[in-house]
Amino acid sequence: MQQSHPAVPPQQNSLRKTQTRPIVLLIVGVLAILISLGVRNSSWARERMLKNLSLEQLALAIRDEPNDSLTFLYYGNALITAGNAQEAEQAFKRASELNPGNERAVLGMASARFRMNKLDDALEAFKKATVLNPKDKEALLGVAQTLYRQGYVSHATEPLKKILELDPRSGPAWYFLGKMYGDTHESDLALDALKHAVQVDPNKAIYWRDLGQLERHYAHLPEAEEDFKKAIHFAQNDPESYLWLGQLYLQMGDTPKIRGQAEQCFQSAIARDPQIEEAYFGLGQLYQRSANYPSAIANYRKATELDSSDEKALHYLGESLVRNGQTAEGQKLLGAANELETAKRDVDYLQKRILAEPKSRDLRLRMARLYRKYENDRSALQQYAAYQNLGSEDTQVRAEMTTYENELIKRGVLPPRPMAGLNAAPNAAGSH
C-alpha cells in the first residue's frame, strides 16, 4: 500500500522559493565576478606579455596574429620608441580598423602623425580620441600642441583649460599654457601659468628653465638667475640651462666676476654638447667685449660653421676681423651678414602672410622665387607645387619650375630623371 505524504502548505512552498532566490542570485553574481576577473586578468597578463616583447618579436607576433588589435597597438608603440613614426602610423591605423573604439590606437596614430608633421591629419585623430573619451588629458594636450604648431595659439589654449578643469595639478597643461601666453605677449598670465607648473611639479628642469627665460625676457634678472640654477640642479647634463644662464650673465653686466660666471656657463654648455652653436656665439661676445679679438674670432667662426644662417654671428665675426686688422675679409663678411639679414626678414614676412592667407597663389609663387634666389631648393619646389595645386595649371610657371628642376639635376641636388621607356611594359603584341 502506497504511503501518502502530507501536502506542503502553499505558504511554506512560497517561503522556500523566497529563501532560495537570493542564494541563486548570489551564486550567479559570484560566477559573473569570477568570469570578469578571469577575463580581466587574462587581458592584463596578455598586455604585460606584449609590453615586454622587443620590436622584432612584435613584428613576428603580428604575422602570427594579423587580426589582433592589441598586438598592432603594442607594435605601434615599439615603432614610436624606435623613432619610426611612418610605420607606427600604419600599425596604429590597423589596430583602429580592427577595433574602431580603441582610443589608444587612435591616440597613437595621432602622435605618429604629429611626429611626421602631418598636422591636419594629426589634429583630426587627436579630436577623434577626445570624442571617444572627452576626459583624455593626453588627447586634449595633443589637440593643443597641434593647434599651437599650426599657428592657432589662441585656439590652442582652450583644450589646456579643459585639462585644468579635469586636473588643476596638471604640470604639462600649466607649462604649455604659459608658453602660449608668452607667445601672445600676455606676460602676467604667462608667468602665472609657469609658476603653477613649477609648483605642481618642482622637479621638472624644463619648467624652471623656461620660467627663467620668461623672467629674463621681462628683465626680472635675479628671479631668472635662481630659476636657471634650479633647472641645472634638476638636470645637470642639460646644456640649454647652462647656455641660458650664461646669456643672462652677459645681460647682467660687465664686471670681471660676471664675465667669469658667463664664461664658465658657456664652457659647461659646450662640454655637454659640442655642437651648441649659441654657446660659441656667447663666448665670442664675451671675448669681444674685453677686446680679445683672436679668441672672439675663433668662437664666432665655430658658430658660423655650426649654423651658416646665423647672421648675427657672421656680422660680429666680420666686425672682430676688422678690429683685429683683417679688414678685407671682415668687410666682405659684414656685407654677407647684411644680405642674409635682409633675406631672413623677407622670408619671415612672406611666411607670416602665407600663414594668414594659405590659399593665396601669388604669395606661394613669391615665396618659391625667394627660396630659389637664396638656394633653399627643397622649400622652393614645395612652394612651386603648392602654387600649381591651388588653381588651374599655369604653363608659364610650369616651364619655370621645369627649368629650375633641370638646374638642380645638373648640380646634383635632384636625381636624374628616368629615361623614357626604361620601365615600359613589354609589347603585348610581340610577347608569346
N, C-alpha and C positions, 0 to 999 in steps of 0.2 A: 504494500500500500504506500503510495507516494506521499511523503511528508510535506505538508504545506508550510510556507513561511509567511509570517505576518507582513502585510503590505507596509511600505515606508510611508509615513505621512507626507503629504506634499510640502508641508512647511520645512521638514528636515531635509528633504531632497533639494529644495531650493537653497537651503543654508549650506549644504555641502558644495554645491556648484559655486556659490558666492565665495566660499573659503578657498576653493581650488583655483579660481580665475587669477587672483593676484600672484599665486605661485607660478602659474604658467607664464604670465606676463613677465615675471621676474626672470625666469629661465630664458625666455626669448630675448629679453633685454641684455642679459649677461652674454648670451651667444652672439648677439649683434655687436656688443662691445669687443668681445674676443676676436671676432672676424675683422672688425675695423682695425683693431690693434695689430692683428696679423698682417693685414694689407699695408697698414702704415709702416710697420717695422720692415716689411719686405721692400717697400718703396724706399724707405730710409737707407736700408742696407745696400740696395742697388745704387742709389745716388752716391753713397760713400765709396762703393767699389769703383764707380765710374770716375769719381773725383781723383782717385789715386792712380788712374791709368795715365801713361805717357801719351804724347801726341801720336806716336807711331802705333801704340796699342789701340788707341781710339780710332785711328784710320782703319785698322783691321776690324774693329768692332762694328763699324757702320757697313762694312762689306757683309759681315755675317748677319746683321740685323738692319737691312736697308729701310725698314718701315717703323723703326723705333724712334720716337720723337726725343726721348730723354738722351739717347746716345748721341744724336746730332747736336743737341744742346751742349753737352759737355765737350764734344769735338770742336764746336764753335768757340767755346771758352778757351780751350787749349790753343787754338789758332790765334786768337786775340793776344794771348800771353806770348806767343811766339812772334808776334808782330805781323802776321799775315791776315790783314783785315779783309782783303778781297775774297779769299776762300772762306773766311769766317762768316762773311755776309751770306754766302751760299749755304753754309751749314745751318745757320740760324733760320734762313728762309725755308729750308727743307723741314726743320723742326716745327716751324709755324704752320706749314702746309699739313703736316701730319697731325698737329694738334692746334687748331686755329685759336683756341682760347688760352694758349700757353703765353702768358705775359712775359716770362723771362726770355723766350725766344724772340719775341717782337722787340724787347728792350736790347737784346744782344745785337739784333740786326741793325737797330738804330745806332748803337755805339760803333759798330763796324763802319757804317756809312759816314758817321761823323769823323772817324779817323781818316777816311779817304777823301774828306772834304766834299762829299756828296750831300750838301747841306739841305737842299729841298727834300730829298728822299729821307734823310735822317730826321728832319722835323716831322714829316708825315708819320714815320714809325714811332717816334717818341710820343706824339699826340695819340696814336692808336693805343700805346701802352697805358696812357693816362685814362683812356676810355675803359680799358679792361680793368684798371684799378686806379680810381681817382685819387687814392691816398698814397700812391707810389712816389716817394720822395726822389728816388733816383731818376724816374721818368720825368718828373717835373723839373728837376735840375737839368736834365738833358734838353728839354724844351727851351729853358732859359739860356743855356750856353750856346745852343744853335742859333737862336734869335740874336744873341749878342754878337756872334761871329758874322752873322749876315748884316749887321749894322743897325738892327732894330732895338737899340738899347732901351728905349722907353717901354717897349712891349716886353722886353726880357725880364723886367723887374716883377711883373705880375705873378709868374709861376713861383718866383722866390718868396713872395709874400704868402702864397698859398702854403708853401713848405713850412714857413714860420708859424702859420696858423695851426698846422698839424703838430709841429715840434718847435717851440720857441728856443730850444737849445741846439738847433742845427748849425754847427760851425760852418759847413760849406755854404749854406744859404746866406748867412750873415756876411761871409767873406766875399762871395760873388756880388752880393748886393752892394757892398762897399766899393768894389772895383767899378761897378756900373755907375754908381752915383759919382764916383771920381771922374769918370769919362764925361759925364754930363755937367761937370763943374759944380756939383751940389756938395760943397766941401763939408758942411756941418753934418749932413746925412751920411756922407761917405765915412767920415771919421767916426761917427756914432756906430755905424754898422761894423766897421773893422774892429772897434774897441769891444763890441759884443762878441765878435768872432774869437778874439784872444781871451775873453773872459770864459767862454764856454769850452774852449779847447786851448789852454795856455801852453801846451807842449808842441804846438804846430809852428814850426820855424817860419814857414812861408807866410803865415798870418802876421807874425811880428815883423817880418821883412817888408811886406807890402804896407803895413801900417806905418813903419818908419819912412818908407818912400813917400807916402802921402803927407806925413808930418813935415818931411823935408821940403816937399813941394810948396807947402803953405808956410814955410820959414819957421816952423816950430823945431828949431835945431836941437836943443837939449833933449826934448822928448824923442826926436828921431834917433839920436845917438843911443839912448837907452834901448829903444826898440831893436835897432840893428845888433846891439850887443846881446840881447836876449835871443835873437834869431841865430846868432853864432853859437850861443850856449846850447841851443837845442839841435843844431845841425852844424857841427864843427867842420865838416868837409864840404859845405856849400860855398862855392866861390862867389856867388852873387852877393851874399851878405857882406863878405869882406870887400867886394868891389864897391857896393853902395855906401858902406861906412867910410871907405877911402874917399869917395866923391863928396861925402858930407864934410869930411875934414878939409878938403880943398875949399869948400864953400864957407867954412867957419873962420878962416883967417889965414895969415901967412907968417906965423911965429915959427921958430925952429922946432918947438915941441909938436905943433900941429903938422908941420911938414914931415917930421919923423913918423908920426902916427899914420899919416896918409900913405907914406912910402911903404911902411910895414904892411898895411892893409892890401895895397895893390900887389905887393910881392906874395902875400899869402894867397890872394886870389889866383895868381899865375901858378903858384906851386900846386894848387888843386886843379887847375885847368889851364894848361899852357896855351890853349887856343882862344882864351878870353880876350878879345880884341880891345874892349873898353879899358881893361887894366893897363895895357901898354900905352893907350892914349892918356890915361890918368898920370902915369909916370912921366910921359912926355911933357904934359902940362906942368907937373911938379918941378922937373929939371929946367924947363924953360923959364919958370919964374925966378929961379936962382941963377939964371944966365949960364947954366951948364949945358951949352948947346950941343956938344958931341953926344952926351947921354940922351938929350931930348930928341935929337935926330935919329938915333938908333931905335928908340922906342916908337917914335912916330912911323918910321919905316916898317917896323914889325906890325904896327896897327894897320897900315895900308896894305901890307901883304895879306893879312888875315881878312880884311874887308875893303876891297877896292872901291866900294861905293860910299865910303865914309869921307865926305867932302871936307869935314872939319879937320880930320887927321891930315888930309892932303894939304889943306891950307896952312896949318901950323907947321907941317914939315917944310913947306916952301918958305914960310916966314923964318924958321930957325936956320935954314940953309943960308938965307940972305944975311942974317945977323952973324952967321959964322964965316962969312966971306965967300960963300959958294953962290954968288949972285945969279949966274946964268941958269943953273938948274933950279934954284929957288923961284925965280920969276916964272919959269916955264910951269912949275907945279902950281903956283898961285893962279895962273891963267886956267889951268886944267880944273882946279878946285872951283873956280867961279863958273865955269861951263857946267860942271857936274851939279852944282847947286841949282843952277837955272833949270837943268833937265829934271831934277827931282821935284822942283817946285811945279813945273808944267805937268809932270806925270801925276803928282798928288792932286792937282786941281782937276784934271780930267777924271781921275778915279772917283773923286767925290761927286762929280757931275754924273758919271755913269751909275753910281750907287743911287742917286736921286732919280735918274731917268734911264733905267736899264734897257728900255726898248728904243732908245734913240740911235738910229743908224749913223747919223752924222758924227756923234760922239765916238762910236765904235771905230769908225774909219779914221778919225783924227788920232785916236789912241793907237791904232795899228801903225800908222805912219810915224808917230812919235817913237814908239818902241823900235820900229825899224831904223830910225835915224840913230838911235843910241845902241843898236845891235842887241836889243833884248828880243832875240829872234823867236823863241817859243811863244812868248806873250804876244808878239806881233801877229803871228799866224793864228793864234786863238781869236784875236780881235777881228782879223780879216774874216775868219769863218763865222763869227757872231754877226758881223755886218751882213754877210750873204744870207744867213738863216733868218734874219729879221725882216726880210722883204723879198721881192722878186729878184731874179738873177740879174746882176749888174755886170755886163760883159766887159766893160772898161776896167772895173775893179778886179774882175776875174783875171784879165790879162796882166794887170799889175801884180796880182798875187802869184801868178804862174812865173812871171819874170823873177820875182823875189825868191820863189822856191828853187828856181834854176841856179840863182846865185848861191843859195845855201848848199845846194848839192855840190857845186864846184868847190866851196870852202870846206866841205866835209861835215857840215852841220847836220844835213839830212842825208839819208842813204840814197843811192842811185835808184831811179825809177825802174821797175821790171821791164824787160824788153817785151814788145808787143808779140803775142803769140807764143811766148815761152811756156806758159802754163795752159795753153789751149787744149781742149779735149780732142782726142783722135777723131778724124773724119769718119763719120758713121758709114758713109757710102763705101769707103775703102777698107773697112775692117770686116773680118770674117769670123 
